[in-house]
Amino acid sequence: MIIDFGMNWENFYTDNIVGYIKSLQENPFELITLIIDLTIVIFLIYSFLKVVKGSRAWQLIKGIALLIVITWLSGLFNLQILNWILTGIMNLGFIAVIVIFQPELRRGLEQLGTNKFTKFFGIDKDLATKTKEDIYKIVIAAVELSKSKTGALIVIERDIKIQDVIAGGIPLNADVSPQLLVNIFEPKTPLHDGAVVISGNKIASAACVLPLADDKDIAKELGTRHRAAIGISKESDSIVVVISEETGKISIAKDGTLIADVSEDALKKILISNVVTKRFAIEKKERKNKIKEIREKLYTEKKELETKESVAKENEEKK
């Protein structure tokens, strides 16, 4: 399709914009679909710009935008030769973009094909899978730290945010990996003293200071790490993995309770059950309720519009 950037603006305004506004006045229900349509388009444009920003495609997009503006201005001021040249470049440029950015386009389409759109209607399977993989990595790190009797404190944030704790540590914002977790708690390293907080599938911060539990019921033989784990698990719904420096045993703190000396399999099952299963089951239920509310709202608005139209027709007939 060839776009004529030099077309008469007044004709375009009359035939398209004014005509569309009149159609909305005749059928107000189309306004709802227009809002939904615009929302989807704006979201897609925002997502696209977010992905390409900072890449070489971003420079190309800025160049194309500038070329479109210049082409439009040349048509507006009746610069016929310049407009003819730029319009020809625009038509050929689309093919050139496909050829130049064939690898990026192919990769993008492959990612689009593998991403699940179920996150708009139910559980986000990709995020659930990534969270499960992160748990496996945490378990691997915990086992390695246990074997070497290296003390460690790993906090997994859930629904209740602990931003004050994260802000008090050293920000990392790194992907979860067993190698990084083991290296952080290596003795005599700058970050080994304190807790690591994992938030939003990222190692958010290290060397974090946690509140200590002061309950009299806590066993006296428990060290500072275990008291800190119990303390943060009481103040939030976070789950904490603790590795003892003296014995190398792995423990889990949850809801102010310490589950001591857990095996590798038990650690994996507890974390998956409390972090993955519960989290995404709740999100799925919330999304279903939200979709139901939207449908009910749209149905109510449609009925109200139909009632108004019916009343207006009756009034016209009476006149």
C-alpha positions as a LaTeX table, in Angstrom:
\begin{tabular}{lrrr}
\hline
Residue & $x$ (\AA) & $y$ (\AA) & $z$ (\AA) \\
\hline
Met1 & 0.00 & 0.00 & 0.00 \\
Ile2 & 1.40 & 3.40 & $-1.00$ \\
Ile3 & 0.78 & 6.21 & 1.46 \\
Asp4 & 0.34 & 9.63 & $-0.09$ \\
Phe5 & 1.83 & 12.03 & 2.44 \\
Gly6 & 0.89 & 14.95 & 0.22 \\
Met7 & $-2.85$ & 14.24 & 0.27 \\
Asn8 & $-5.32$ & 17.00 & 1.04 \\
Trp9 & $-5.54$ & 17.31 & 4.83 \\
Glu10 & $-9.01$ & 18.87 & 4.74 \\
Asn11 & $-10.45$ & 15.93 & 2.77 \\
Phe12 & $-8.82$ & 13.46 & 5.15 \\
Tyr13 & $-10.26$ & 15.35 & 8.14 \\
Thr14 & $-13.77$ & 15.50 & 6.66 \\
Asp15 & $-13.94$ & 11.94 & 5.33 \\
Asn16 & $-12.32$ & 10.16 & 8.26 \\
Ile17 & $-12.25$ & 12.07 & 11.56 \\
Val18 & $-15.57$ & 13.93 & 11.24 \\
Gly19 & $-17.28$ & 10.85 & 9.82 \\
Tyr20 & $-16.04$ & 8.70 & 12.68 \\
Ile21 & $-17.21$ & 11.22 & 15.31 \\
Lys22 & $-20.68$ & 11.23 & 13.72 \\
Ser23 & $-20.79$ & 7.42 & 13.83 \\
Leu24 & $-19.91$ & 7.53 & 17.56 \\
Gln25 & $-22.77$ & 9.95 & 18.17 \\
Glu26 & $-25.19$ & 7.62 & 16.40 \\
Asn27 & $-23.97$ & 4.56 & 18.28 \\
Pro28 & $-22.41$ & 5.53 & 21.68 \\
Phe29 & $-21.62$ & 1.88 & 22.49 \\
Glu30 & $-18.77$ & 2.09 & 19.95 \\
Leu31 & $-17.04$ & 4.48 & 22.35 \\
Ile32 & $-16.37$ & 1.56 & 24.71 \\
Thr33 & $-14.77$ & $-0.48$ & 21.93 \\
Leu34 & $-12.77$ & 2.61 & 20.90 \\
Ile35 & $-11.38$ & 2.97 & 24.44 \\
Ile36 & $-10.47$ & $-0.73$ & 24.55 \\
Asp37 & $-8.91$ & $-0.47$ & 21.08 \\
Leu38 & $-6.81$ & 2.57 & 22.01 \\
Thr39 & $-5.72$ & 0.98 & 25.29 \\
Ile40 & $-4.45$ & $-2.14$ & 23.51 \\
Val41 & $-2.65$ & $-0.10$ & 20.82 \\
Ile42 & $-0.99$ & 2.19 & 23.40 \\
Phe43 & 0.09 & $-0.84$ & 25.46 \\
Leu44 & 1.59 & $-2.55$ & 22.39 \\
Ile45 & 3.45 & 0.61 & 21.32 \\
Tyr46 & 4.75 & 1.10 & 24.87 \\
Ser47 & 5.90 & $-2.54$ & 25.08 \\
Phe48 & 7.60 & $-2.31$ & 21.69 \\
Leu49 & 9.45 & 0.92 & 22.56 \\
Lys50 & 10.49 & $-0.55$ & 25.91 \\
Val51 & 12.03 & $-3.57$ & 24.16 \\
Val52 & 13.87 & $-1.68$ & 21.40 \\
Lys53 & 15.05 & 1.28 & 23.50 \\
Gly54 & 18.82 & 1.20 & 23.85 \\
Ser55 & 19.29 & $-1.15$ & 20.89 \\
Arg56 & 20.40 & $-0.25$ & 17.36 \\
Ala57 & 16.75 & $-0.53$ & 16.28 \\
Trp58 & 16.00 & 2.50 & 18.50 \\
Gln59 & 18.23 & 4.72 & 16.34 \\
Leu60 & 16.47 & 3.44 & 13.22 \\
Ile61 & 13.04 & 4.19 & 14.70 \\
Lys62 & 14.08 & 7.77 & 15.50 \\
Gly63 & 15.36 & 8.14 & 11.93 \\
Ile64 & 12.12 & 6.79 & 10.45 \\
Ala65 & 10.04 & 9.11 & 12.67 \\
Leu66 & 12.08 & 12.11 & 11.48 \\
Leu67 & 11.71 & 11.01 & 7.85 \\
Ile68 & 7.92 & 10.72 & 8.22 \\
Val69 & 7.71 & 14.22 & 9.72 \\
Ile70 & 9.84 & 15.73 & 6.91 \\
Thr71 & 7.79 & 13.90 & 4.26 \\
Trp72 & 4.55 & 15.16 & 5.79 \\
Leu73 & 5.87 & 18.74 & 5.95 \\
Ser74 & 7.02 & 18.59 & 2.32 \\
Gly75 & 3.49 & 17.61 & 1.30 \\
Leu76 & 1.95 & 20.28 & 3.54 \\
Phe77 & 4.07 & 23.06 & 2.01 \\
Asn78 & 3.64 & 21.64 & $-1.52$ \\
Leu79 & 7.33 & 20.82 & $-2.07$ \\
Gln80 & 6.46 & 18.38 & $-4.82$ \\
Ile81 & 9.92 & 17.19 & $-5.88$ \\
Leu82 & 11.14 & 16.64 & $-2.31$ \\
Asn83 & 7.85 & 14.97 & $-1.40$ \\
Trp84 & 8.08 & 12.63 & $-4.42$ \\
Ile85 & 11.65 & 11.62 & $-3.50$ \\
Leu86 & 10.86 & 11.09 & 0.18 \\
Thr87 & 7.66 & 9.14 & $-0.58$ \\
Gly88 & 9.65 & 6.82 & $-2.84$ \\
Ile89 & 12.27 & 6.35 & $-0.11$ \\
Met90 & 9.52 & 5.56 & 2.39 \\
Asn91 & 8.02 & 2.87 & 0.14 \\
Leu92 & 11.40 & 1.24 & $-0.52$ \\
Gly93 & 12.53 & 1.79 & 3.07 \\
Phe94 & 9.96 & $-0.65$ & 4.44 \\
Ile95 & 11.53 & $-3.48$ & 2.43 \\
Ala96 & 15.03 & $-2.31$ & 3.43 \\
Val97 & 14.10 & $-2.40$ & 7.13 \\
Ile98 & 12.91 & $-6.01$ & 6.81 \\
Val99 & 16.18 & $-7.02$ & 5.10 \\
Ile100 & 18.50 & $-5.13$ & 7.48 \\
Phe101 & 16.77 & $-6.20$ & 10.69 \\
Gln102 & 15.85 & $-9.73$ & 9.61 \\
Pro103 & 17.69 & $-11.37$ & 12.58 \\
Glu104 & 16.01 & $-9.07$ & 15.14 \\
Leu105 & 12.58 & $-9.52$ & 13.58 \\
Arg106 & 13.01 & $-13.29$ & 13.51 \\
Arg107 & 14.09 & $-13.37$ & 17.16 \\
Gly108 & 11.18 & $-11.15$ & 18.14 \\
Leu109 & 8.63 & $-13.33$ & 16.34 \\
Glu110 & 10.12 & $-16.45$ & 17.94 \\
Gln111 & 9.79 & $-14.88$ & 21.39 \\
Leu112 & 6.24 & $-13.82$ & 20.58 \\
Gly113 & 5.43 & $-17.41$ & 19.63 \\
Thr114 & 6.87 & $-18.84$ & 22.83 \\
Asn115 & 5.39 & $-16.29$ & 25.25 \\
Lys116 & 2.06 & $-17.31$ & 26.73 \\
Phe117 & $-0.72$ & $-14.78$ & 26.66 \\
Thr118 & $-2.47$ & $-16.70$ & 29.43 \\
Lys119 & $-1.13$ & $-14.11$ & 31.87 \\
Phe120 & $-3.98$ & $-11.84$ & 30.73 \\
Phe121 & $-6.57$ & $-14.50$ & 31.48 \\
Gly122 & $-5.01$ & $-16.81$ & 34.06 \\
Ile123 & $-1.69$ & $-17.95$ & 35.43 \\
Asp124 & 1.47 & $-16.64$ & 33.83 \\
Lys125 & 3.11 & $-19.97$ & 33.06 \\
Asp126 & 6.42 & $-18.42$ & 31.98 \\
Leu127 & 6.79 & $-16.51$ & 35.24 \\
Ala128 & 5.76 & $-19.57$ & 37.25 \\
Thr129 & 8.37 & $-21.67$ & 35.44 \\
Lys130 & 11.07 & $-19.03$ & 36.02 \\
Thr131 & 10.19 & $-18.84$ & 39.72 \\
Lys132 & 10.45 & $-22.62$ & 40.00 \\
Glu133 & 13.84 & $-22.55$ & 38.26 \\
Asp134 & 15.02 & $-19.85$ & 40.69 \\
Ile135 & 13.99 & $-22.08$ & 43.59 \\
Tyr136 & 16.04 & $-24.96$ & 42.17 \\
Lys137 & 19.03 & $-22.59$ & 41.97 \\
Ile138 & 18.50 & $-21.50$ & 45.59 \\
Val139 & 18.36 & $-25.16$ & 46.67 \\
Ile140 & 21.58 & $-25.95$ & 44.78 \\
Ala141 & 23.31 & $-23.00$ & 46.46 \\
Ala142 & 21.97 & $-23.99$ & 49.89 \\
Val143 & 23.28 & $-27.55$ & 49.50 \\
Glu144 & 26.73 & $-26.29$ & 48.40 \\
Leu145 & 26.88 & $-23.88$ & 51.34 \\
Ser146 & 25.76 & $-26.66$ & 53.68 \\
Lys147 & 28.55 & $-28.99$ & 52.50 \\
Ser148 & 31.20 & $-26.35$ & 53.15 \\
Lys149 & 29.56 & $-25.23$ & 56.43 \\
Thr150 & 29.30 & $-21.68$ & 55.17 \\
Gly151 & 26.77 & $-19.58$ & 57.09 \\
Ala152 & 24.07 & $-18.04$ & 54.91 \\
Leu153 & 20.74 & $-16.24$ & 55.15 \\
Ile154 & 18.49 & $-16.12$ & 52.04 \\
Val155 & 15.18 & $-14.24$ & 52.28 \\
Ile156 & 12.52 & $-14.88$ & 49.61 \\
Glu157 & 10.05 & $-12.01$ & 49.49 \\
Arg158 & 6.40 & $-12.88$ & 48.82 \\
Asp159 & 3.26 & $-10.69$ & 48.95 \\
Ile160 & 4.29 & $-8.41$ & 51.84 \\
Lys161 & 7.07 & $-6.16$ & 50.56 \\
Ile162 & 10.18 & $-5.61$ & 52.70 \\
Gln163 & 11.56 & $-2.61$ & 50.82 \\
Asp164 & 13.03 & $-1.12$ & 54.01 \\
Val165 & 15.18 & $-4.23$ & 54.46 \\
Ile166 & 16.22 & $-4.23$ & 50.78 \\
Ala167 & 17.10 & $-0.52$ & 50.90 \\
Gly168 & 19.32 & $-1.11$ & 53.94 \\
Gly169 & 21.58 & $-3.53$ & 52.04 \\
Ile170 & 23.83 & $-3.32$ & 49.00 \\
Pro171 & 21.67 & $-3.24$ & 45.83 \\
Leu172 & 22.49 & $-5.93$ & 43.25 \\
Asn173 & 19.41 & $-6.45$ & 41.03 \\
Ala174 & 21.05 & $-9.59$ & 39.62 \\
Asp175 & 19.58 & $-12.78$ & 38.18 \\
Val176 & 19.39 & $-15.67$ & 40.63 \\
Ser177 & 22.26 & $-18.10$ & 40.20 \\
Pro178 & 23.76 & $-20.68$ & 42.56 \\
Gln179 & 27.30 & $-19.49$ & 41.78 \\
Leu180 & 26.50 & $-15.90$ & 42.76 \\
Leu181 & 24.70 & $-16.93$ & 45.96 \\
Val182 & 27.60 & $-19.15$ & 47.04 \\
Asn183 & 30.12 & $-16.42$ & 46.22 \\
Ile184 & 28.20 & $-13.77$ & 48.19 \\
Phe185 & 28.41 & $-15.81$ & 51.42 \\
Glu186 & 32.07 & $-16.73$ & 50.96 \\
Pro187 & 33.82 & $-15.82$ & 54.26 \\
Lys188 & 35.84 & $-12.59$ & 54.37 \\
Thr189 & 34.11 & $-11.16$ & 51.30 \\
Pro190 & 32.45 & $-7.70$ & 51.50 \\
Leu191 & 28.87 & $-9.02$ & 51.23 \\
His192 & 29.01 & $-12.21$ & 53.29 \\
Asp193 & 27.83 & $-10.64$ & 56.55 \\
Gly194 & 24.05 & $-10.21$ & 56.44 \\
Ala195 & 21.14 & $-11.53$ & 54.41 \\
Val196 & 20.40 & $-11.77$ & 50.70 \\
Val197 & 16.88 & $-10.73$ & 49.66 \\
Ile198 & 15.33 & $-12.24$ & 46.54 \\
Ser199 & 12.48 & $-10.12$ & 45.20 \\
Gly200 & 10.67 & $-10.36$ & 41.86 \\
Asn201 & 12.91 & $-13.15$ & 40.51 \\
Lys202 & 16.01 & $-11.04$ & 41.21 \\
Ile203 & 18.67 & $-10.95$ & 43.89 \\
Ala204 & 17.58 & $-7.47$ & 44.97 \\
Ser205 & 20.11 & $-6.78$ & 47.70 \\
Ala206 & 22.86 & $-8.32$ & 49.83 \\
Ala207 & 24.36 & $-7.61$ & 53.27 \\
Cys208 & 20.88 & $-6.77$ & 54.54 \\
Val209 & 20.21 & $-6.36$ & 58.27 \\
Leu210 & 17.14 & $-8.25$ & 59.54 \\
Pro211 & 15.14 & $-7.69$ & 62.73 \\
Leu212 & 15.99 & $-10.21$ & 65.46 \\
Ala213 & 13.32 & $-12.29$ & 67.17 \\
Asp214 & 13.31 & $-11.80$ & 70.93 \\
Asp215 & 10.72 & $-14.41$ & 71.93 \\
Lys216 & 11.60 & $-16.28$ & 75.08 \\
Asp217 & 10.39 & $-19.51$ & 73.49 \\
Ile218 & 13.25 & $-19.53$ & 71.00 \\
Ala219 & 15.93 & $-22.07$ & 71.88 \\
Lys220 & 18.99 & $-20.51$ & 73.45 \\
Glu221 & 21.34 & $-22.44$ & 71.19 \\
Leu222 & 20.03 & $-20.65$ & 68.12 \\
Gly223 & 22.51 & $-18.15$ & 66.69 \\
Thr224 & 21.98 & $-14.65$ & 65.30 \\
Arg225 & 21.19 & $-15.92$ & 61.80 \\
His226 & 18.34 & $-18.12$ & 62.99 \\
Arg227 & 16.93 & $-15.36$ & 65.21 \\
Ala228 & 17.09 & $-12.94$ & 62.28 \\
Ala229 & 15.33 & $-15.48$ & 60.02 \\
Ile230 & 12.53 & $-15.97$ & 62.54 \\
Gly231 & 12.29 & $-12.21$ & 63.09 \\
Ile232 & 11.72 & $-11.29$ & 59.43 \\
Ser233 & 9.35 & $-14.24$ & 58.92 \\
Lys234 & 7.20 & $-12.91$ & 61.78 \\
Glu235 & 7.12 & $-9.33$ & 60.47 \\
Ser236 & 6.33 & $-10.39$ & 56.88 \\
Asp237 & 5.25 & $-13.44$ & 54.90 \\
Ser238 & 8.79 & $-13.96$ & 53.58 \\
Ile239 & 10.32 & $-17.43$ & 53.65 \\
Val240 & 13.92 & $-17.61$ & 54.84 \\
Val241 & 16.54 & $-20.29$ & 54.16 \\
Val242 & 19.24 & $-20.48$ & 56.85 \\
Ile243 & 22.50 & $-22.43$ & 56.70 \\
Ser244 & 24.27 & $-22.94$ & 60.00 \\
Glu245 & 27.96 & $-22.06$ & 60.12 \\
Glu246 & 28.59 & $-24.48$ & 63.01 \\
Thr247 & 26.74 & $-27.60$ & 61.75 \\
Gly248 & 26.04 & $-26.89$ & 58.08 \\
Lys249 & 22.38 & $-27.83$ & 58.62 \\
Ile250 & 19.69 & $-26.17$ & 56.51 \\
Ser251 & 16.64 & $-24.63$ & 58.20 \\
Ile252 & 13.56 & $-22.76$ & 56.99 \\
Ala253 & 11.83 & $-19.90$ & 58.81 \\
Lys254 & 8.16 & $-19.38$ & 57.96 \\
Asp255 & 5.44 & $-17.45$ & 59.82 \\
Gly256 & 7.68 & $-17.08$ & 62.86 \\
Thr257 & 8.39 & $-20.81$ & 63.02 \\
Leu258 & 11.71 & $-22.51$ & 62.38 \\
Ile259 & 11.79 & $-25.85$ & 60.56 \\
Ala260 & 15.21 & $-27.21$ & 61.45 \\
Asp261 & 17.52 & $-29.63$ & 59.63 \\
Val262 & 15.60 & $-30.11$ & 56.37 \\
Ser263 & 16.84 & $-32.31$ & 53.54 \\
Glu264 & 17.42 & $-31.15$ & 49.96 \\
Asp265 & 14.13 & $-32.69$ & 48.75 \\
Ala266 & 12.17 & $-31.26$ & 51.68 \\
Leu267 & 13.66 & $-27.80$ & 51.07 \\
Lys268 & 12.66 & $-27.96$ & 47.41 \\
Lys269 & 9.10 & $-29.10$ & 48.16 \\
Ile270 & 8.52 & $-26.51$ & 50.89 \\
Leu271 & 9.76 & $-23.63$ & 48.74 \\
Ile272 & 7.78 & $-24.68$ & 45.65 \\
Ser273 & 4.63 & $-25.22$ & 47.72 \\
Asn274 & 4.83 & $-21.85$ & 49.48 \\
Val275 & 6.39 & $-19.63$ & 46.80 \\
Val276 & 5.17 & $-20.98$ & 43.45 \\
Thr277 & 1.91 & $-22.86$ & 44.05 \\
Lys278 & 0.25 & $-20.46$ & 46.49 \\
Arg279 & 1.47 & $-17.30$ & 44.77 \\
Phe280 & 0.22 & $-18.13$ & 41.29 \\
Ala281 & $-2.97$ & $-19.79$ & 42.51 \\
Ile282 & $-3.90$ & $-16.52$ & 44.25 \\
Glu283 & $-2.96$ & $-14.44$ & 41.18 \\
Lys284 & $-5.03$ & $-16.69$ & 38.93 \\
Lys285 & $-8.08$ & $-16.30$ & 41.16 \\
Glu286 & $-7.62$ & $-12.52$ & 41.32 \\
Arg287 & $-7.37$ & $-12.26$ & 37.52 \\
Lys288 & $-10.52$ & $-14.34$ & 37.04 \\
Asn289 & $-12.42$ & $-12.09$ & 39.46 \\
Lys290 & $-11.12$ & $-8.98$ & 37.70 \\
Ile291 & $-12.16$ & $-10.28$ & 34.27 \\
Lys292 & $-15.58$ & $-11.15$ & 35.67 \\
Glu293 & $-15.97$ & $-7.61$ & 37.05 \\
Ile294 & $-15.00$ & $-6.07$ & 33.69 \\
Arg295 & $-17.48$ & $-8.26$ & 31.82 \\
Glu296 & $-20.27$ & $-7.38$ & 34.24 \\
Lys297 & $-19.44$ & $-3.68$ & 33.95 \\
Leu298 & $-19.45$ & $-3.79$ & 30.13 \\
Tyr299 & $-22.74$ & $-5.69$ & 30.14 \\
Thr300 & $-24.31$ & $-3.12$ & 32.51 \\
Glu301 & $-23.08$ & $-0.21$ & 30.38 \\
Lys302 & $-24.41$ & $-1.88$ & 27.23 \\
Lys303 & $-27.85$ & $-2.36$ & 28.83 \\
Glu304 & $-27.91$ & 1.27 & 29.98 \\
Leu305 & $-27.06$ & 2.48 & 26.48 \\
Glu306 & $-29.73$ & 0.25 & 24.94 \\
Thr307 & $-32.29$ & 1.59 & 27.44 \\
Lys308 & $-31.37$ & 5.20 & 26.64 \\
Glu309 & $-31.61$ & 4.53 & 22.90 \\
Ser310 & $-35.01$ & 2.86 & 23.38 \\
Val311 & $-36.32$ & 5.82 & 25.40 \\
Ala312 & $-35.01$ & 8.27 & 22.81 \\
Lys313 & $-36.78$ & 6.37 & 20.00 \\
Glu314 & $-40.04$ & 6.34 & 21.96 \\
Asn315 & $-39.79$ & 10.09 & 22.52 \\
Glu316 & $-39.19$ & 10.66 & 18.80 \\
Glu317 & $-42.18$ & 8.50 & 17.88 \\
Lys318 & $-44.42$ & 10.45 & 20.29 \\
Lys319 & $-43.32$ & 13.71 & 18.70 \\
\hline
\end{tabular}
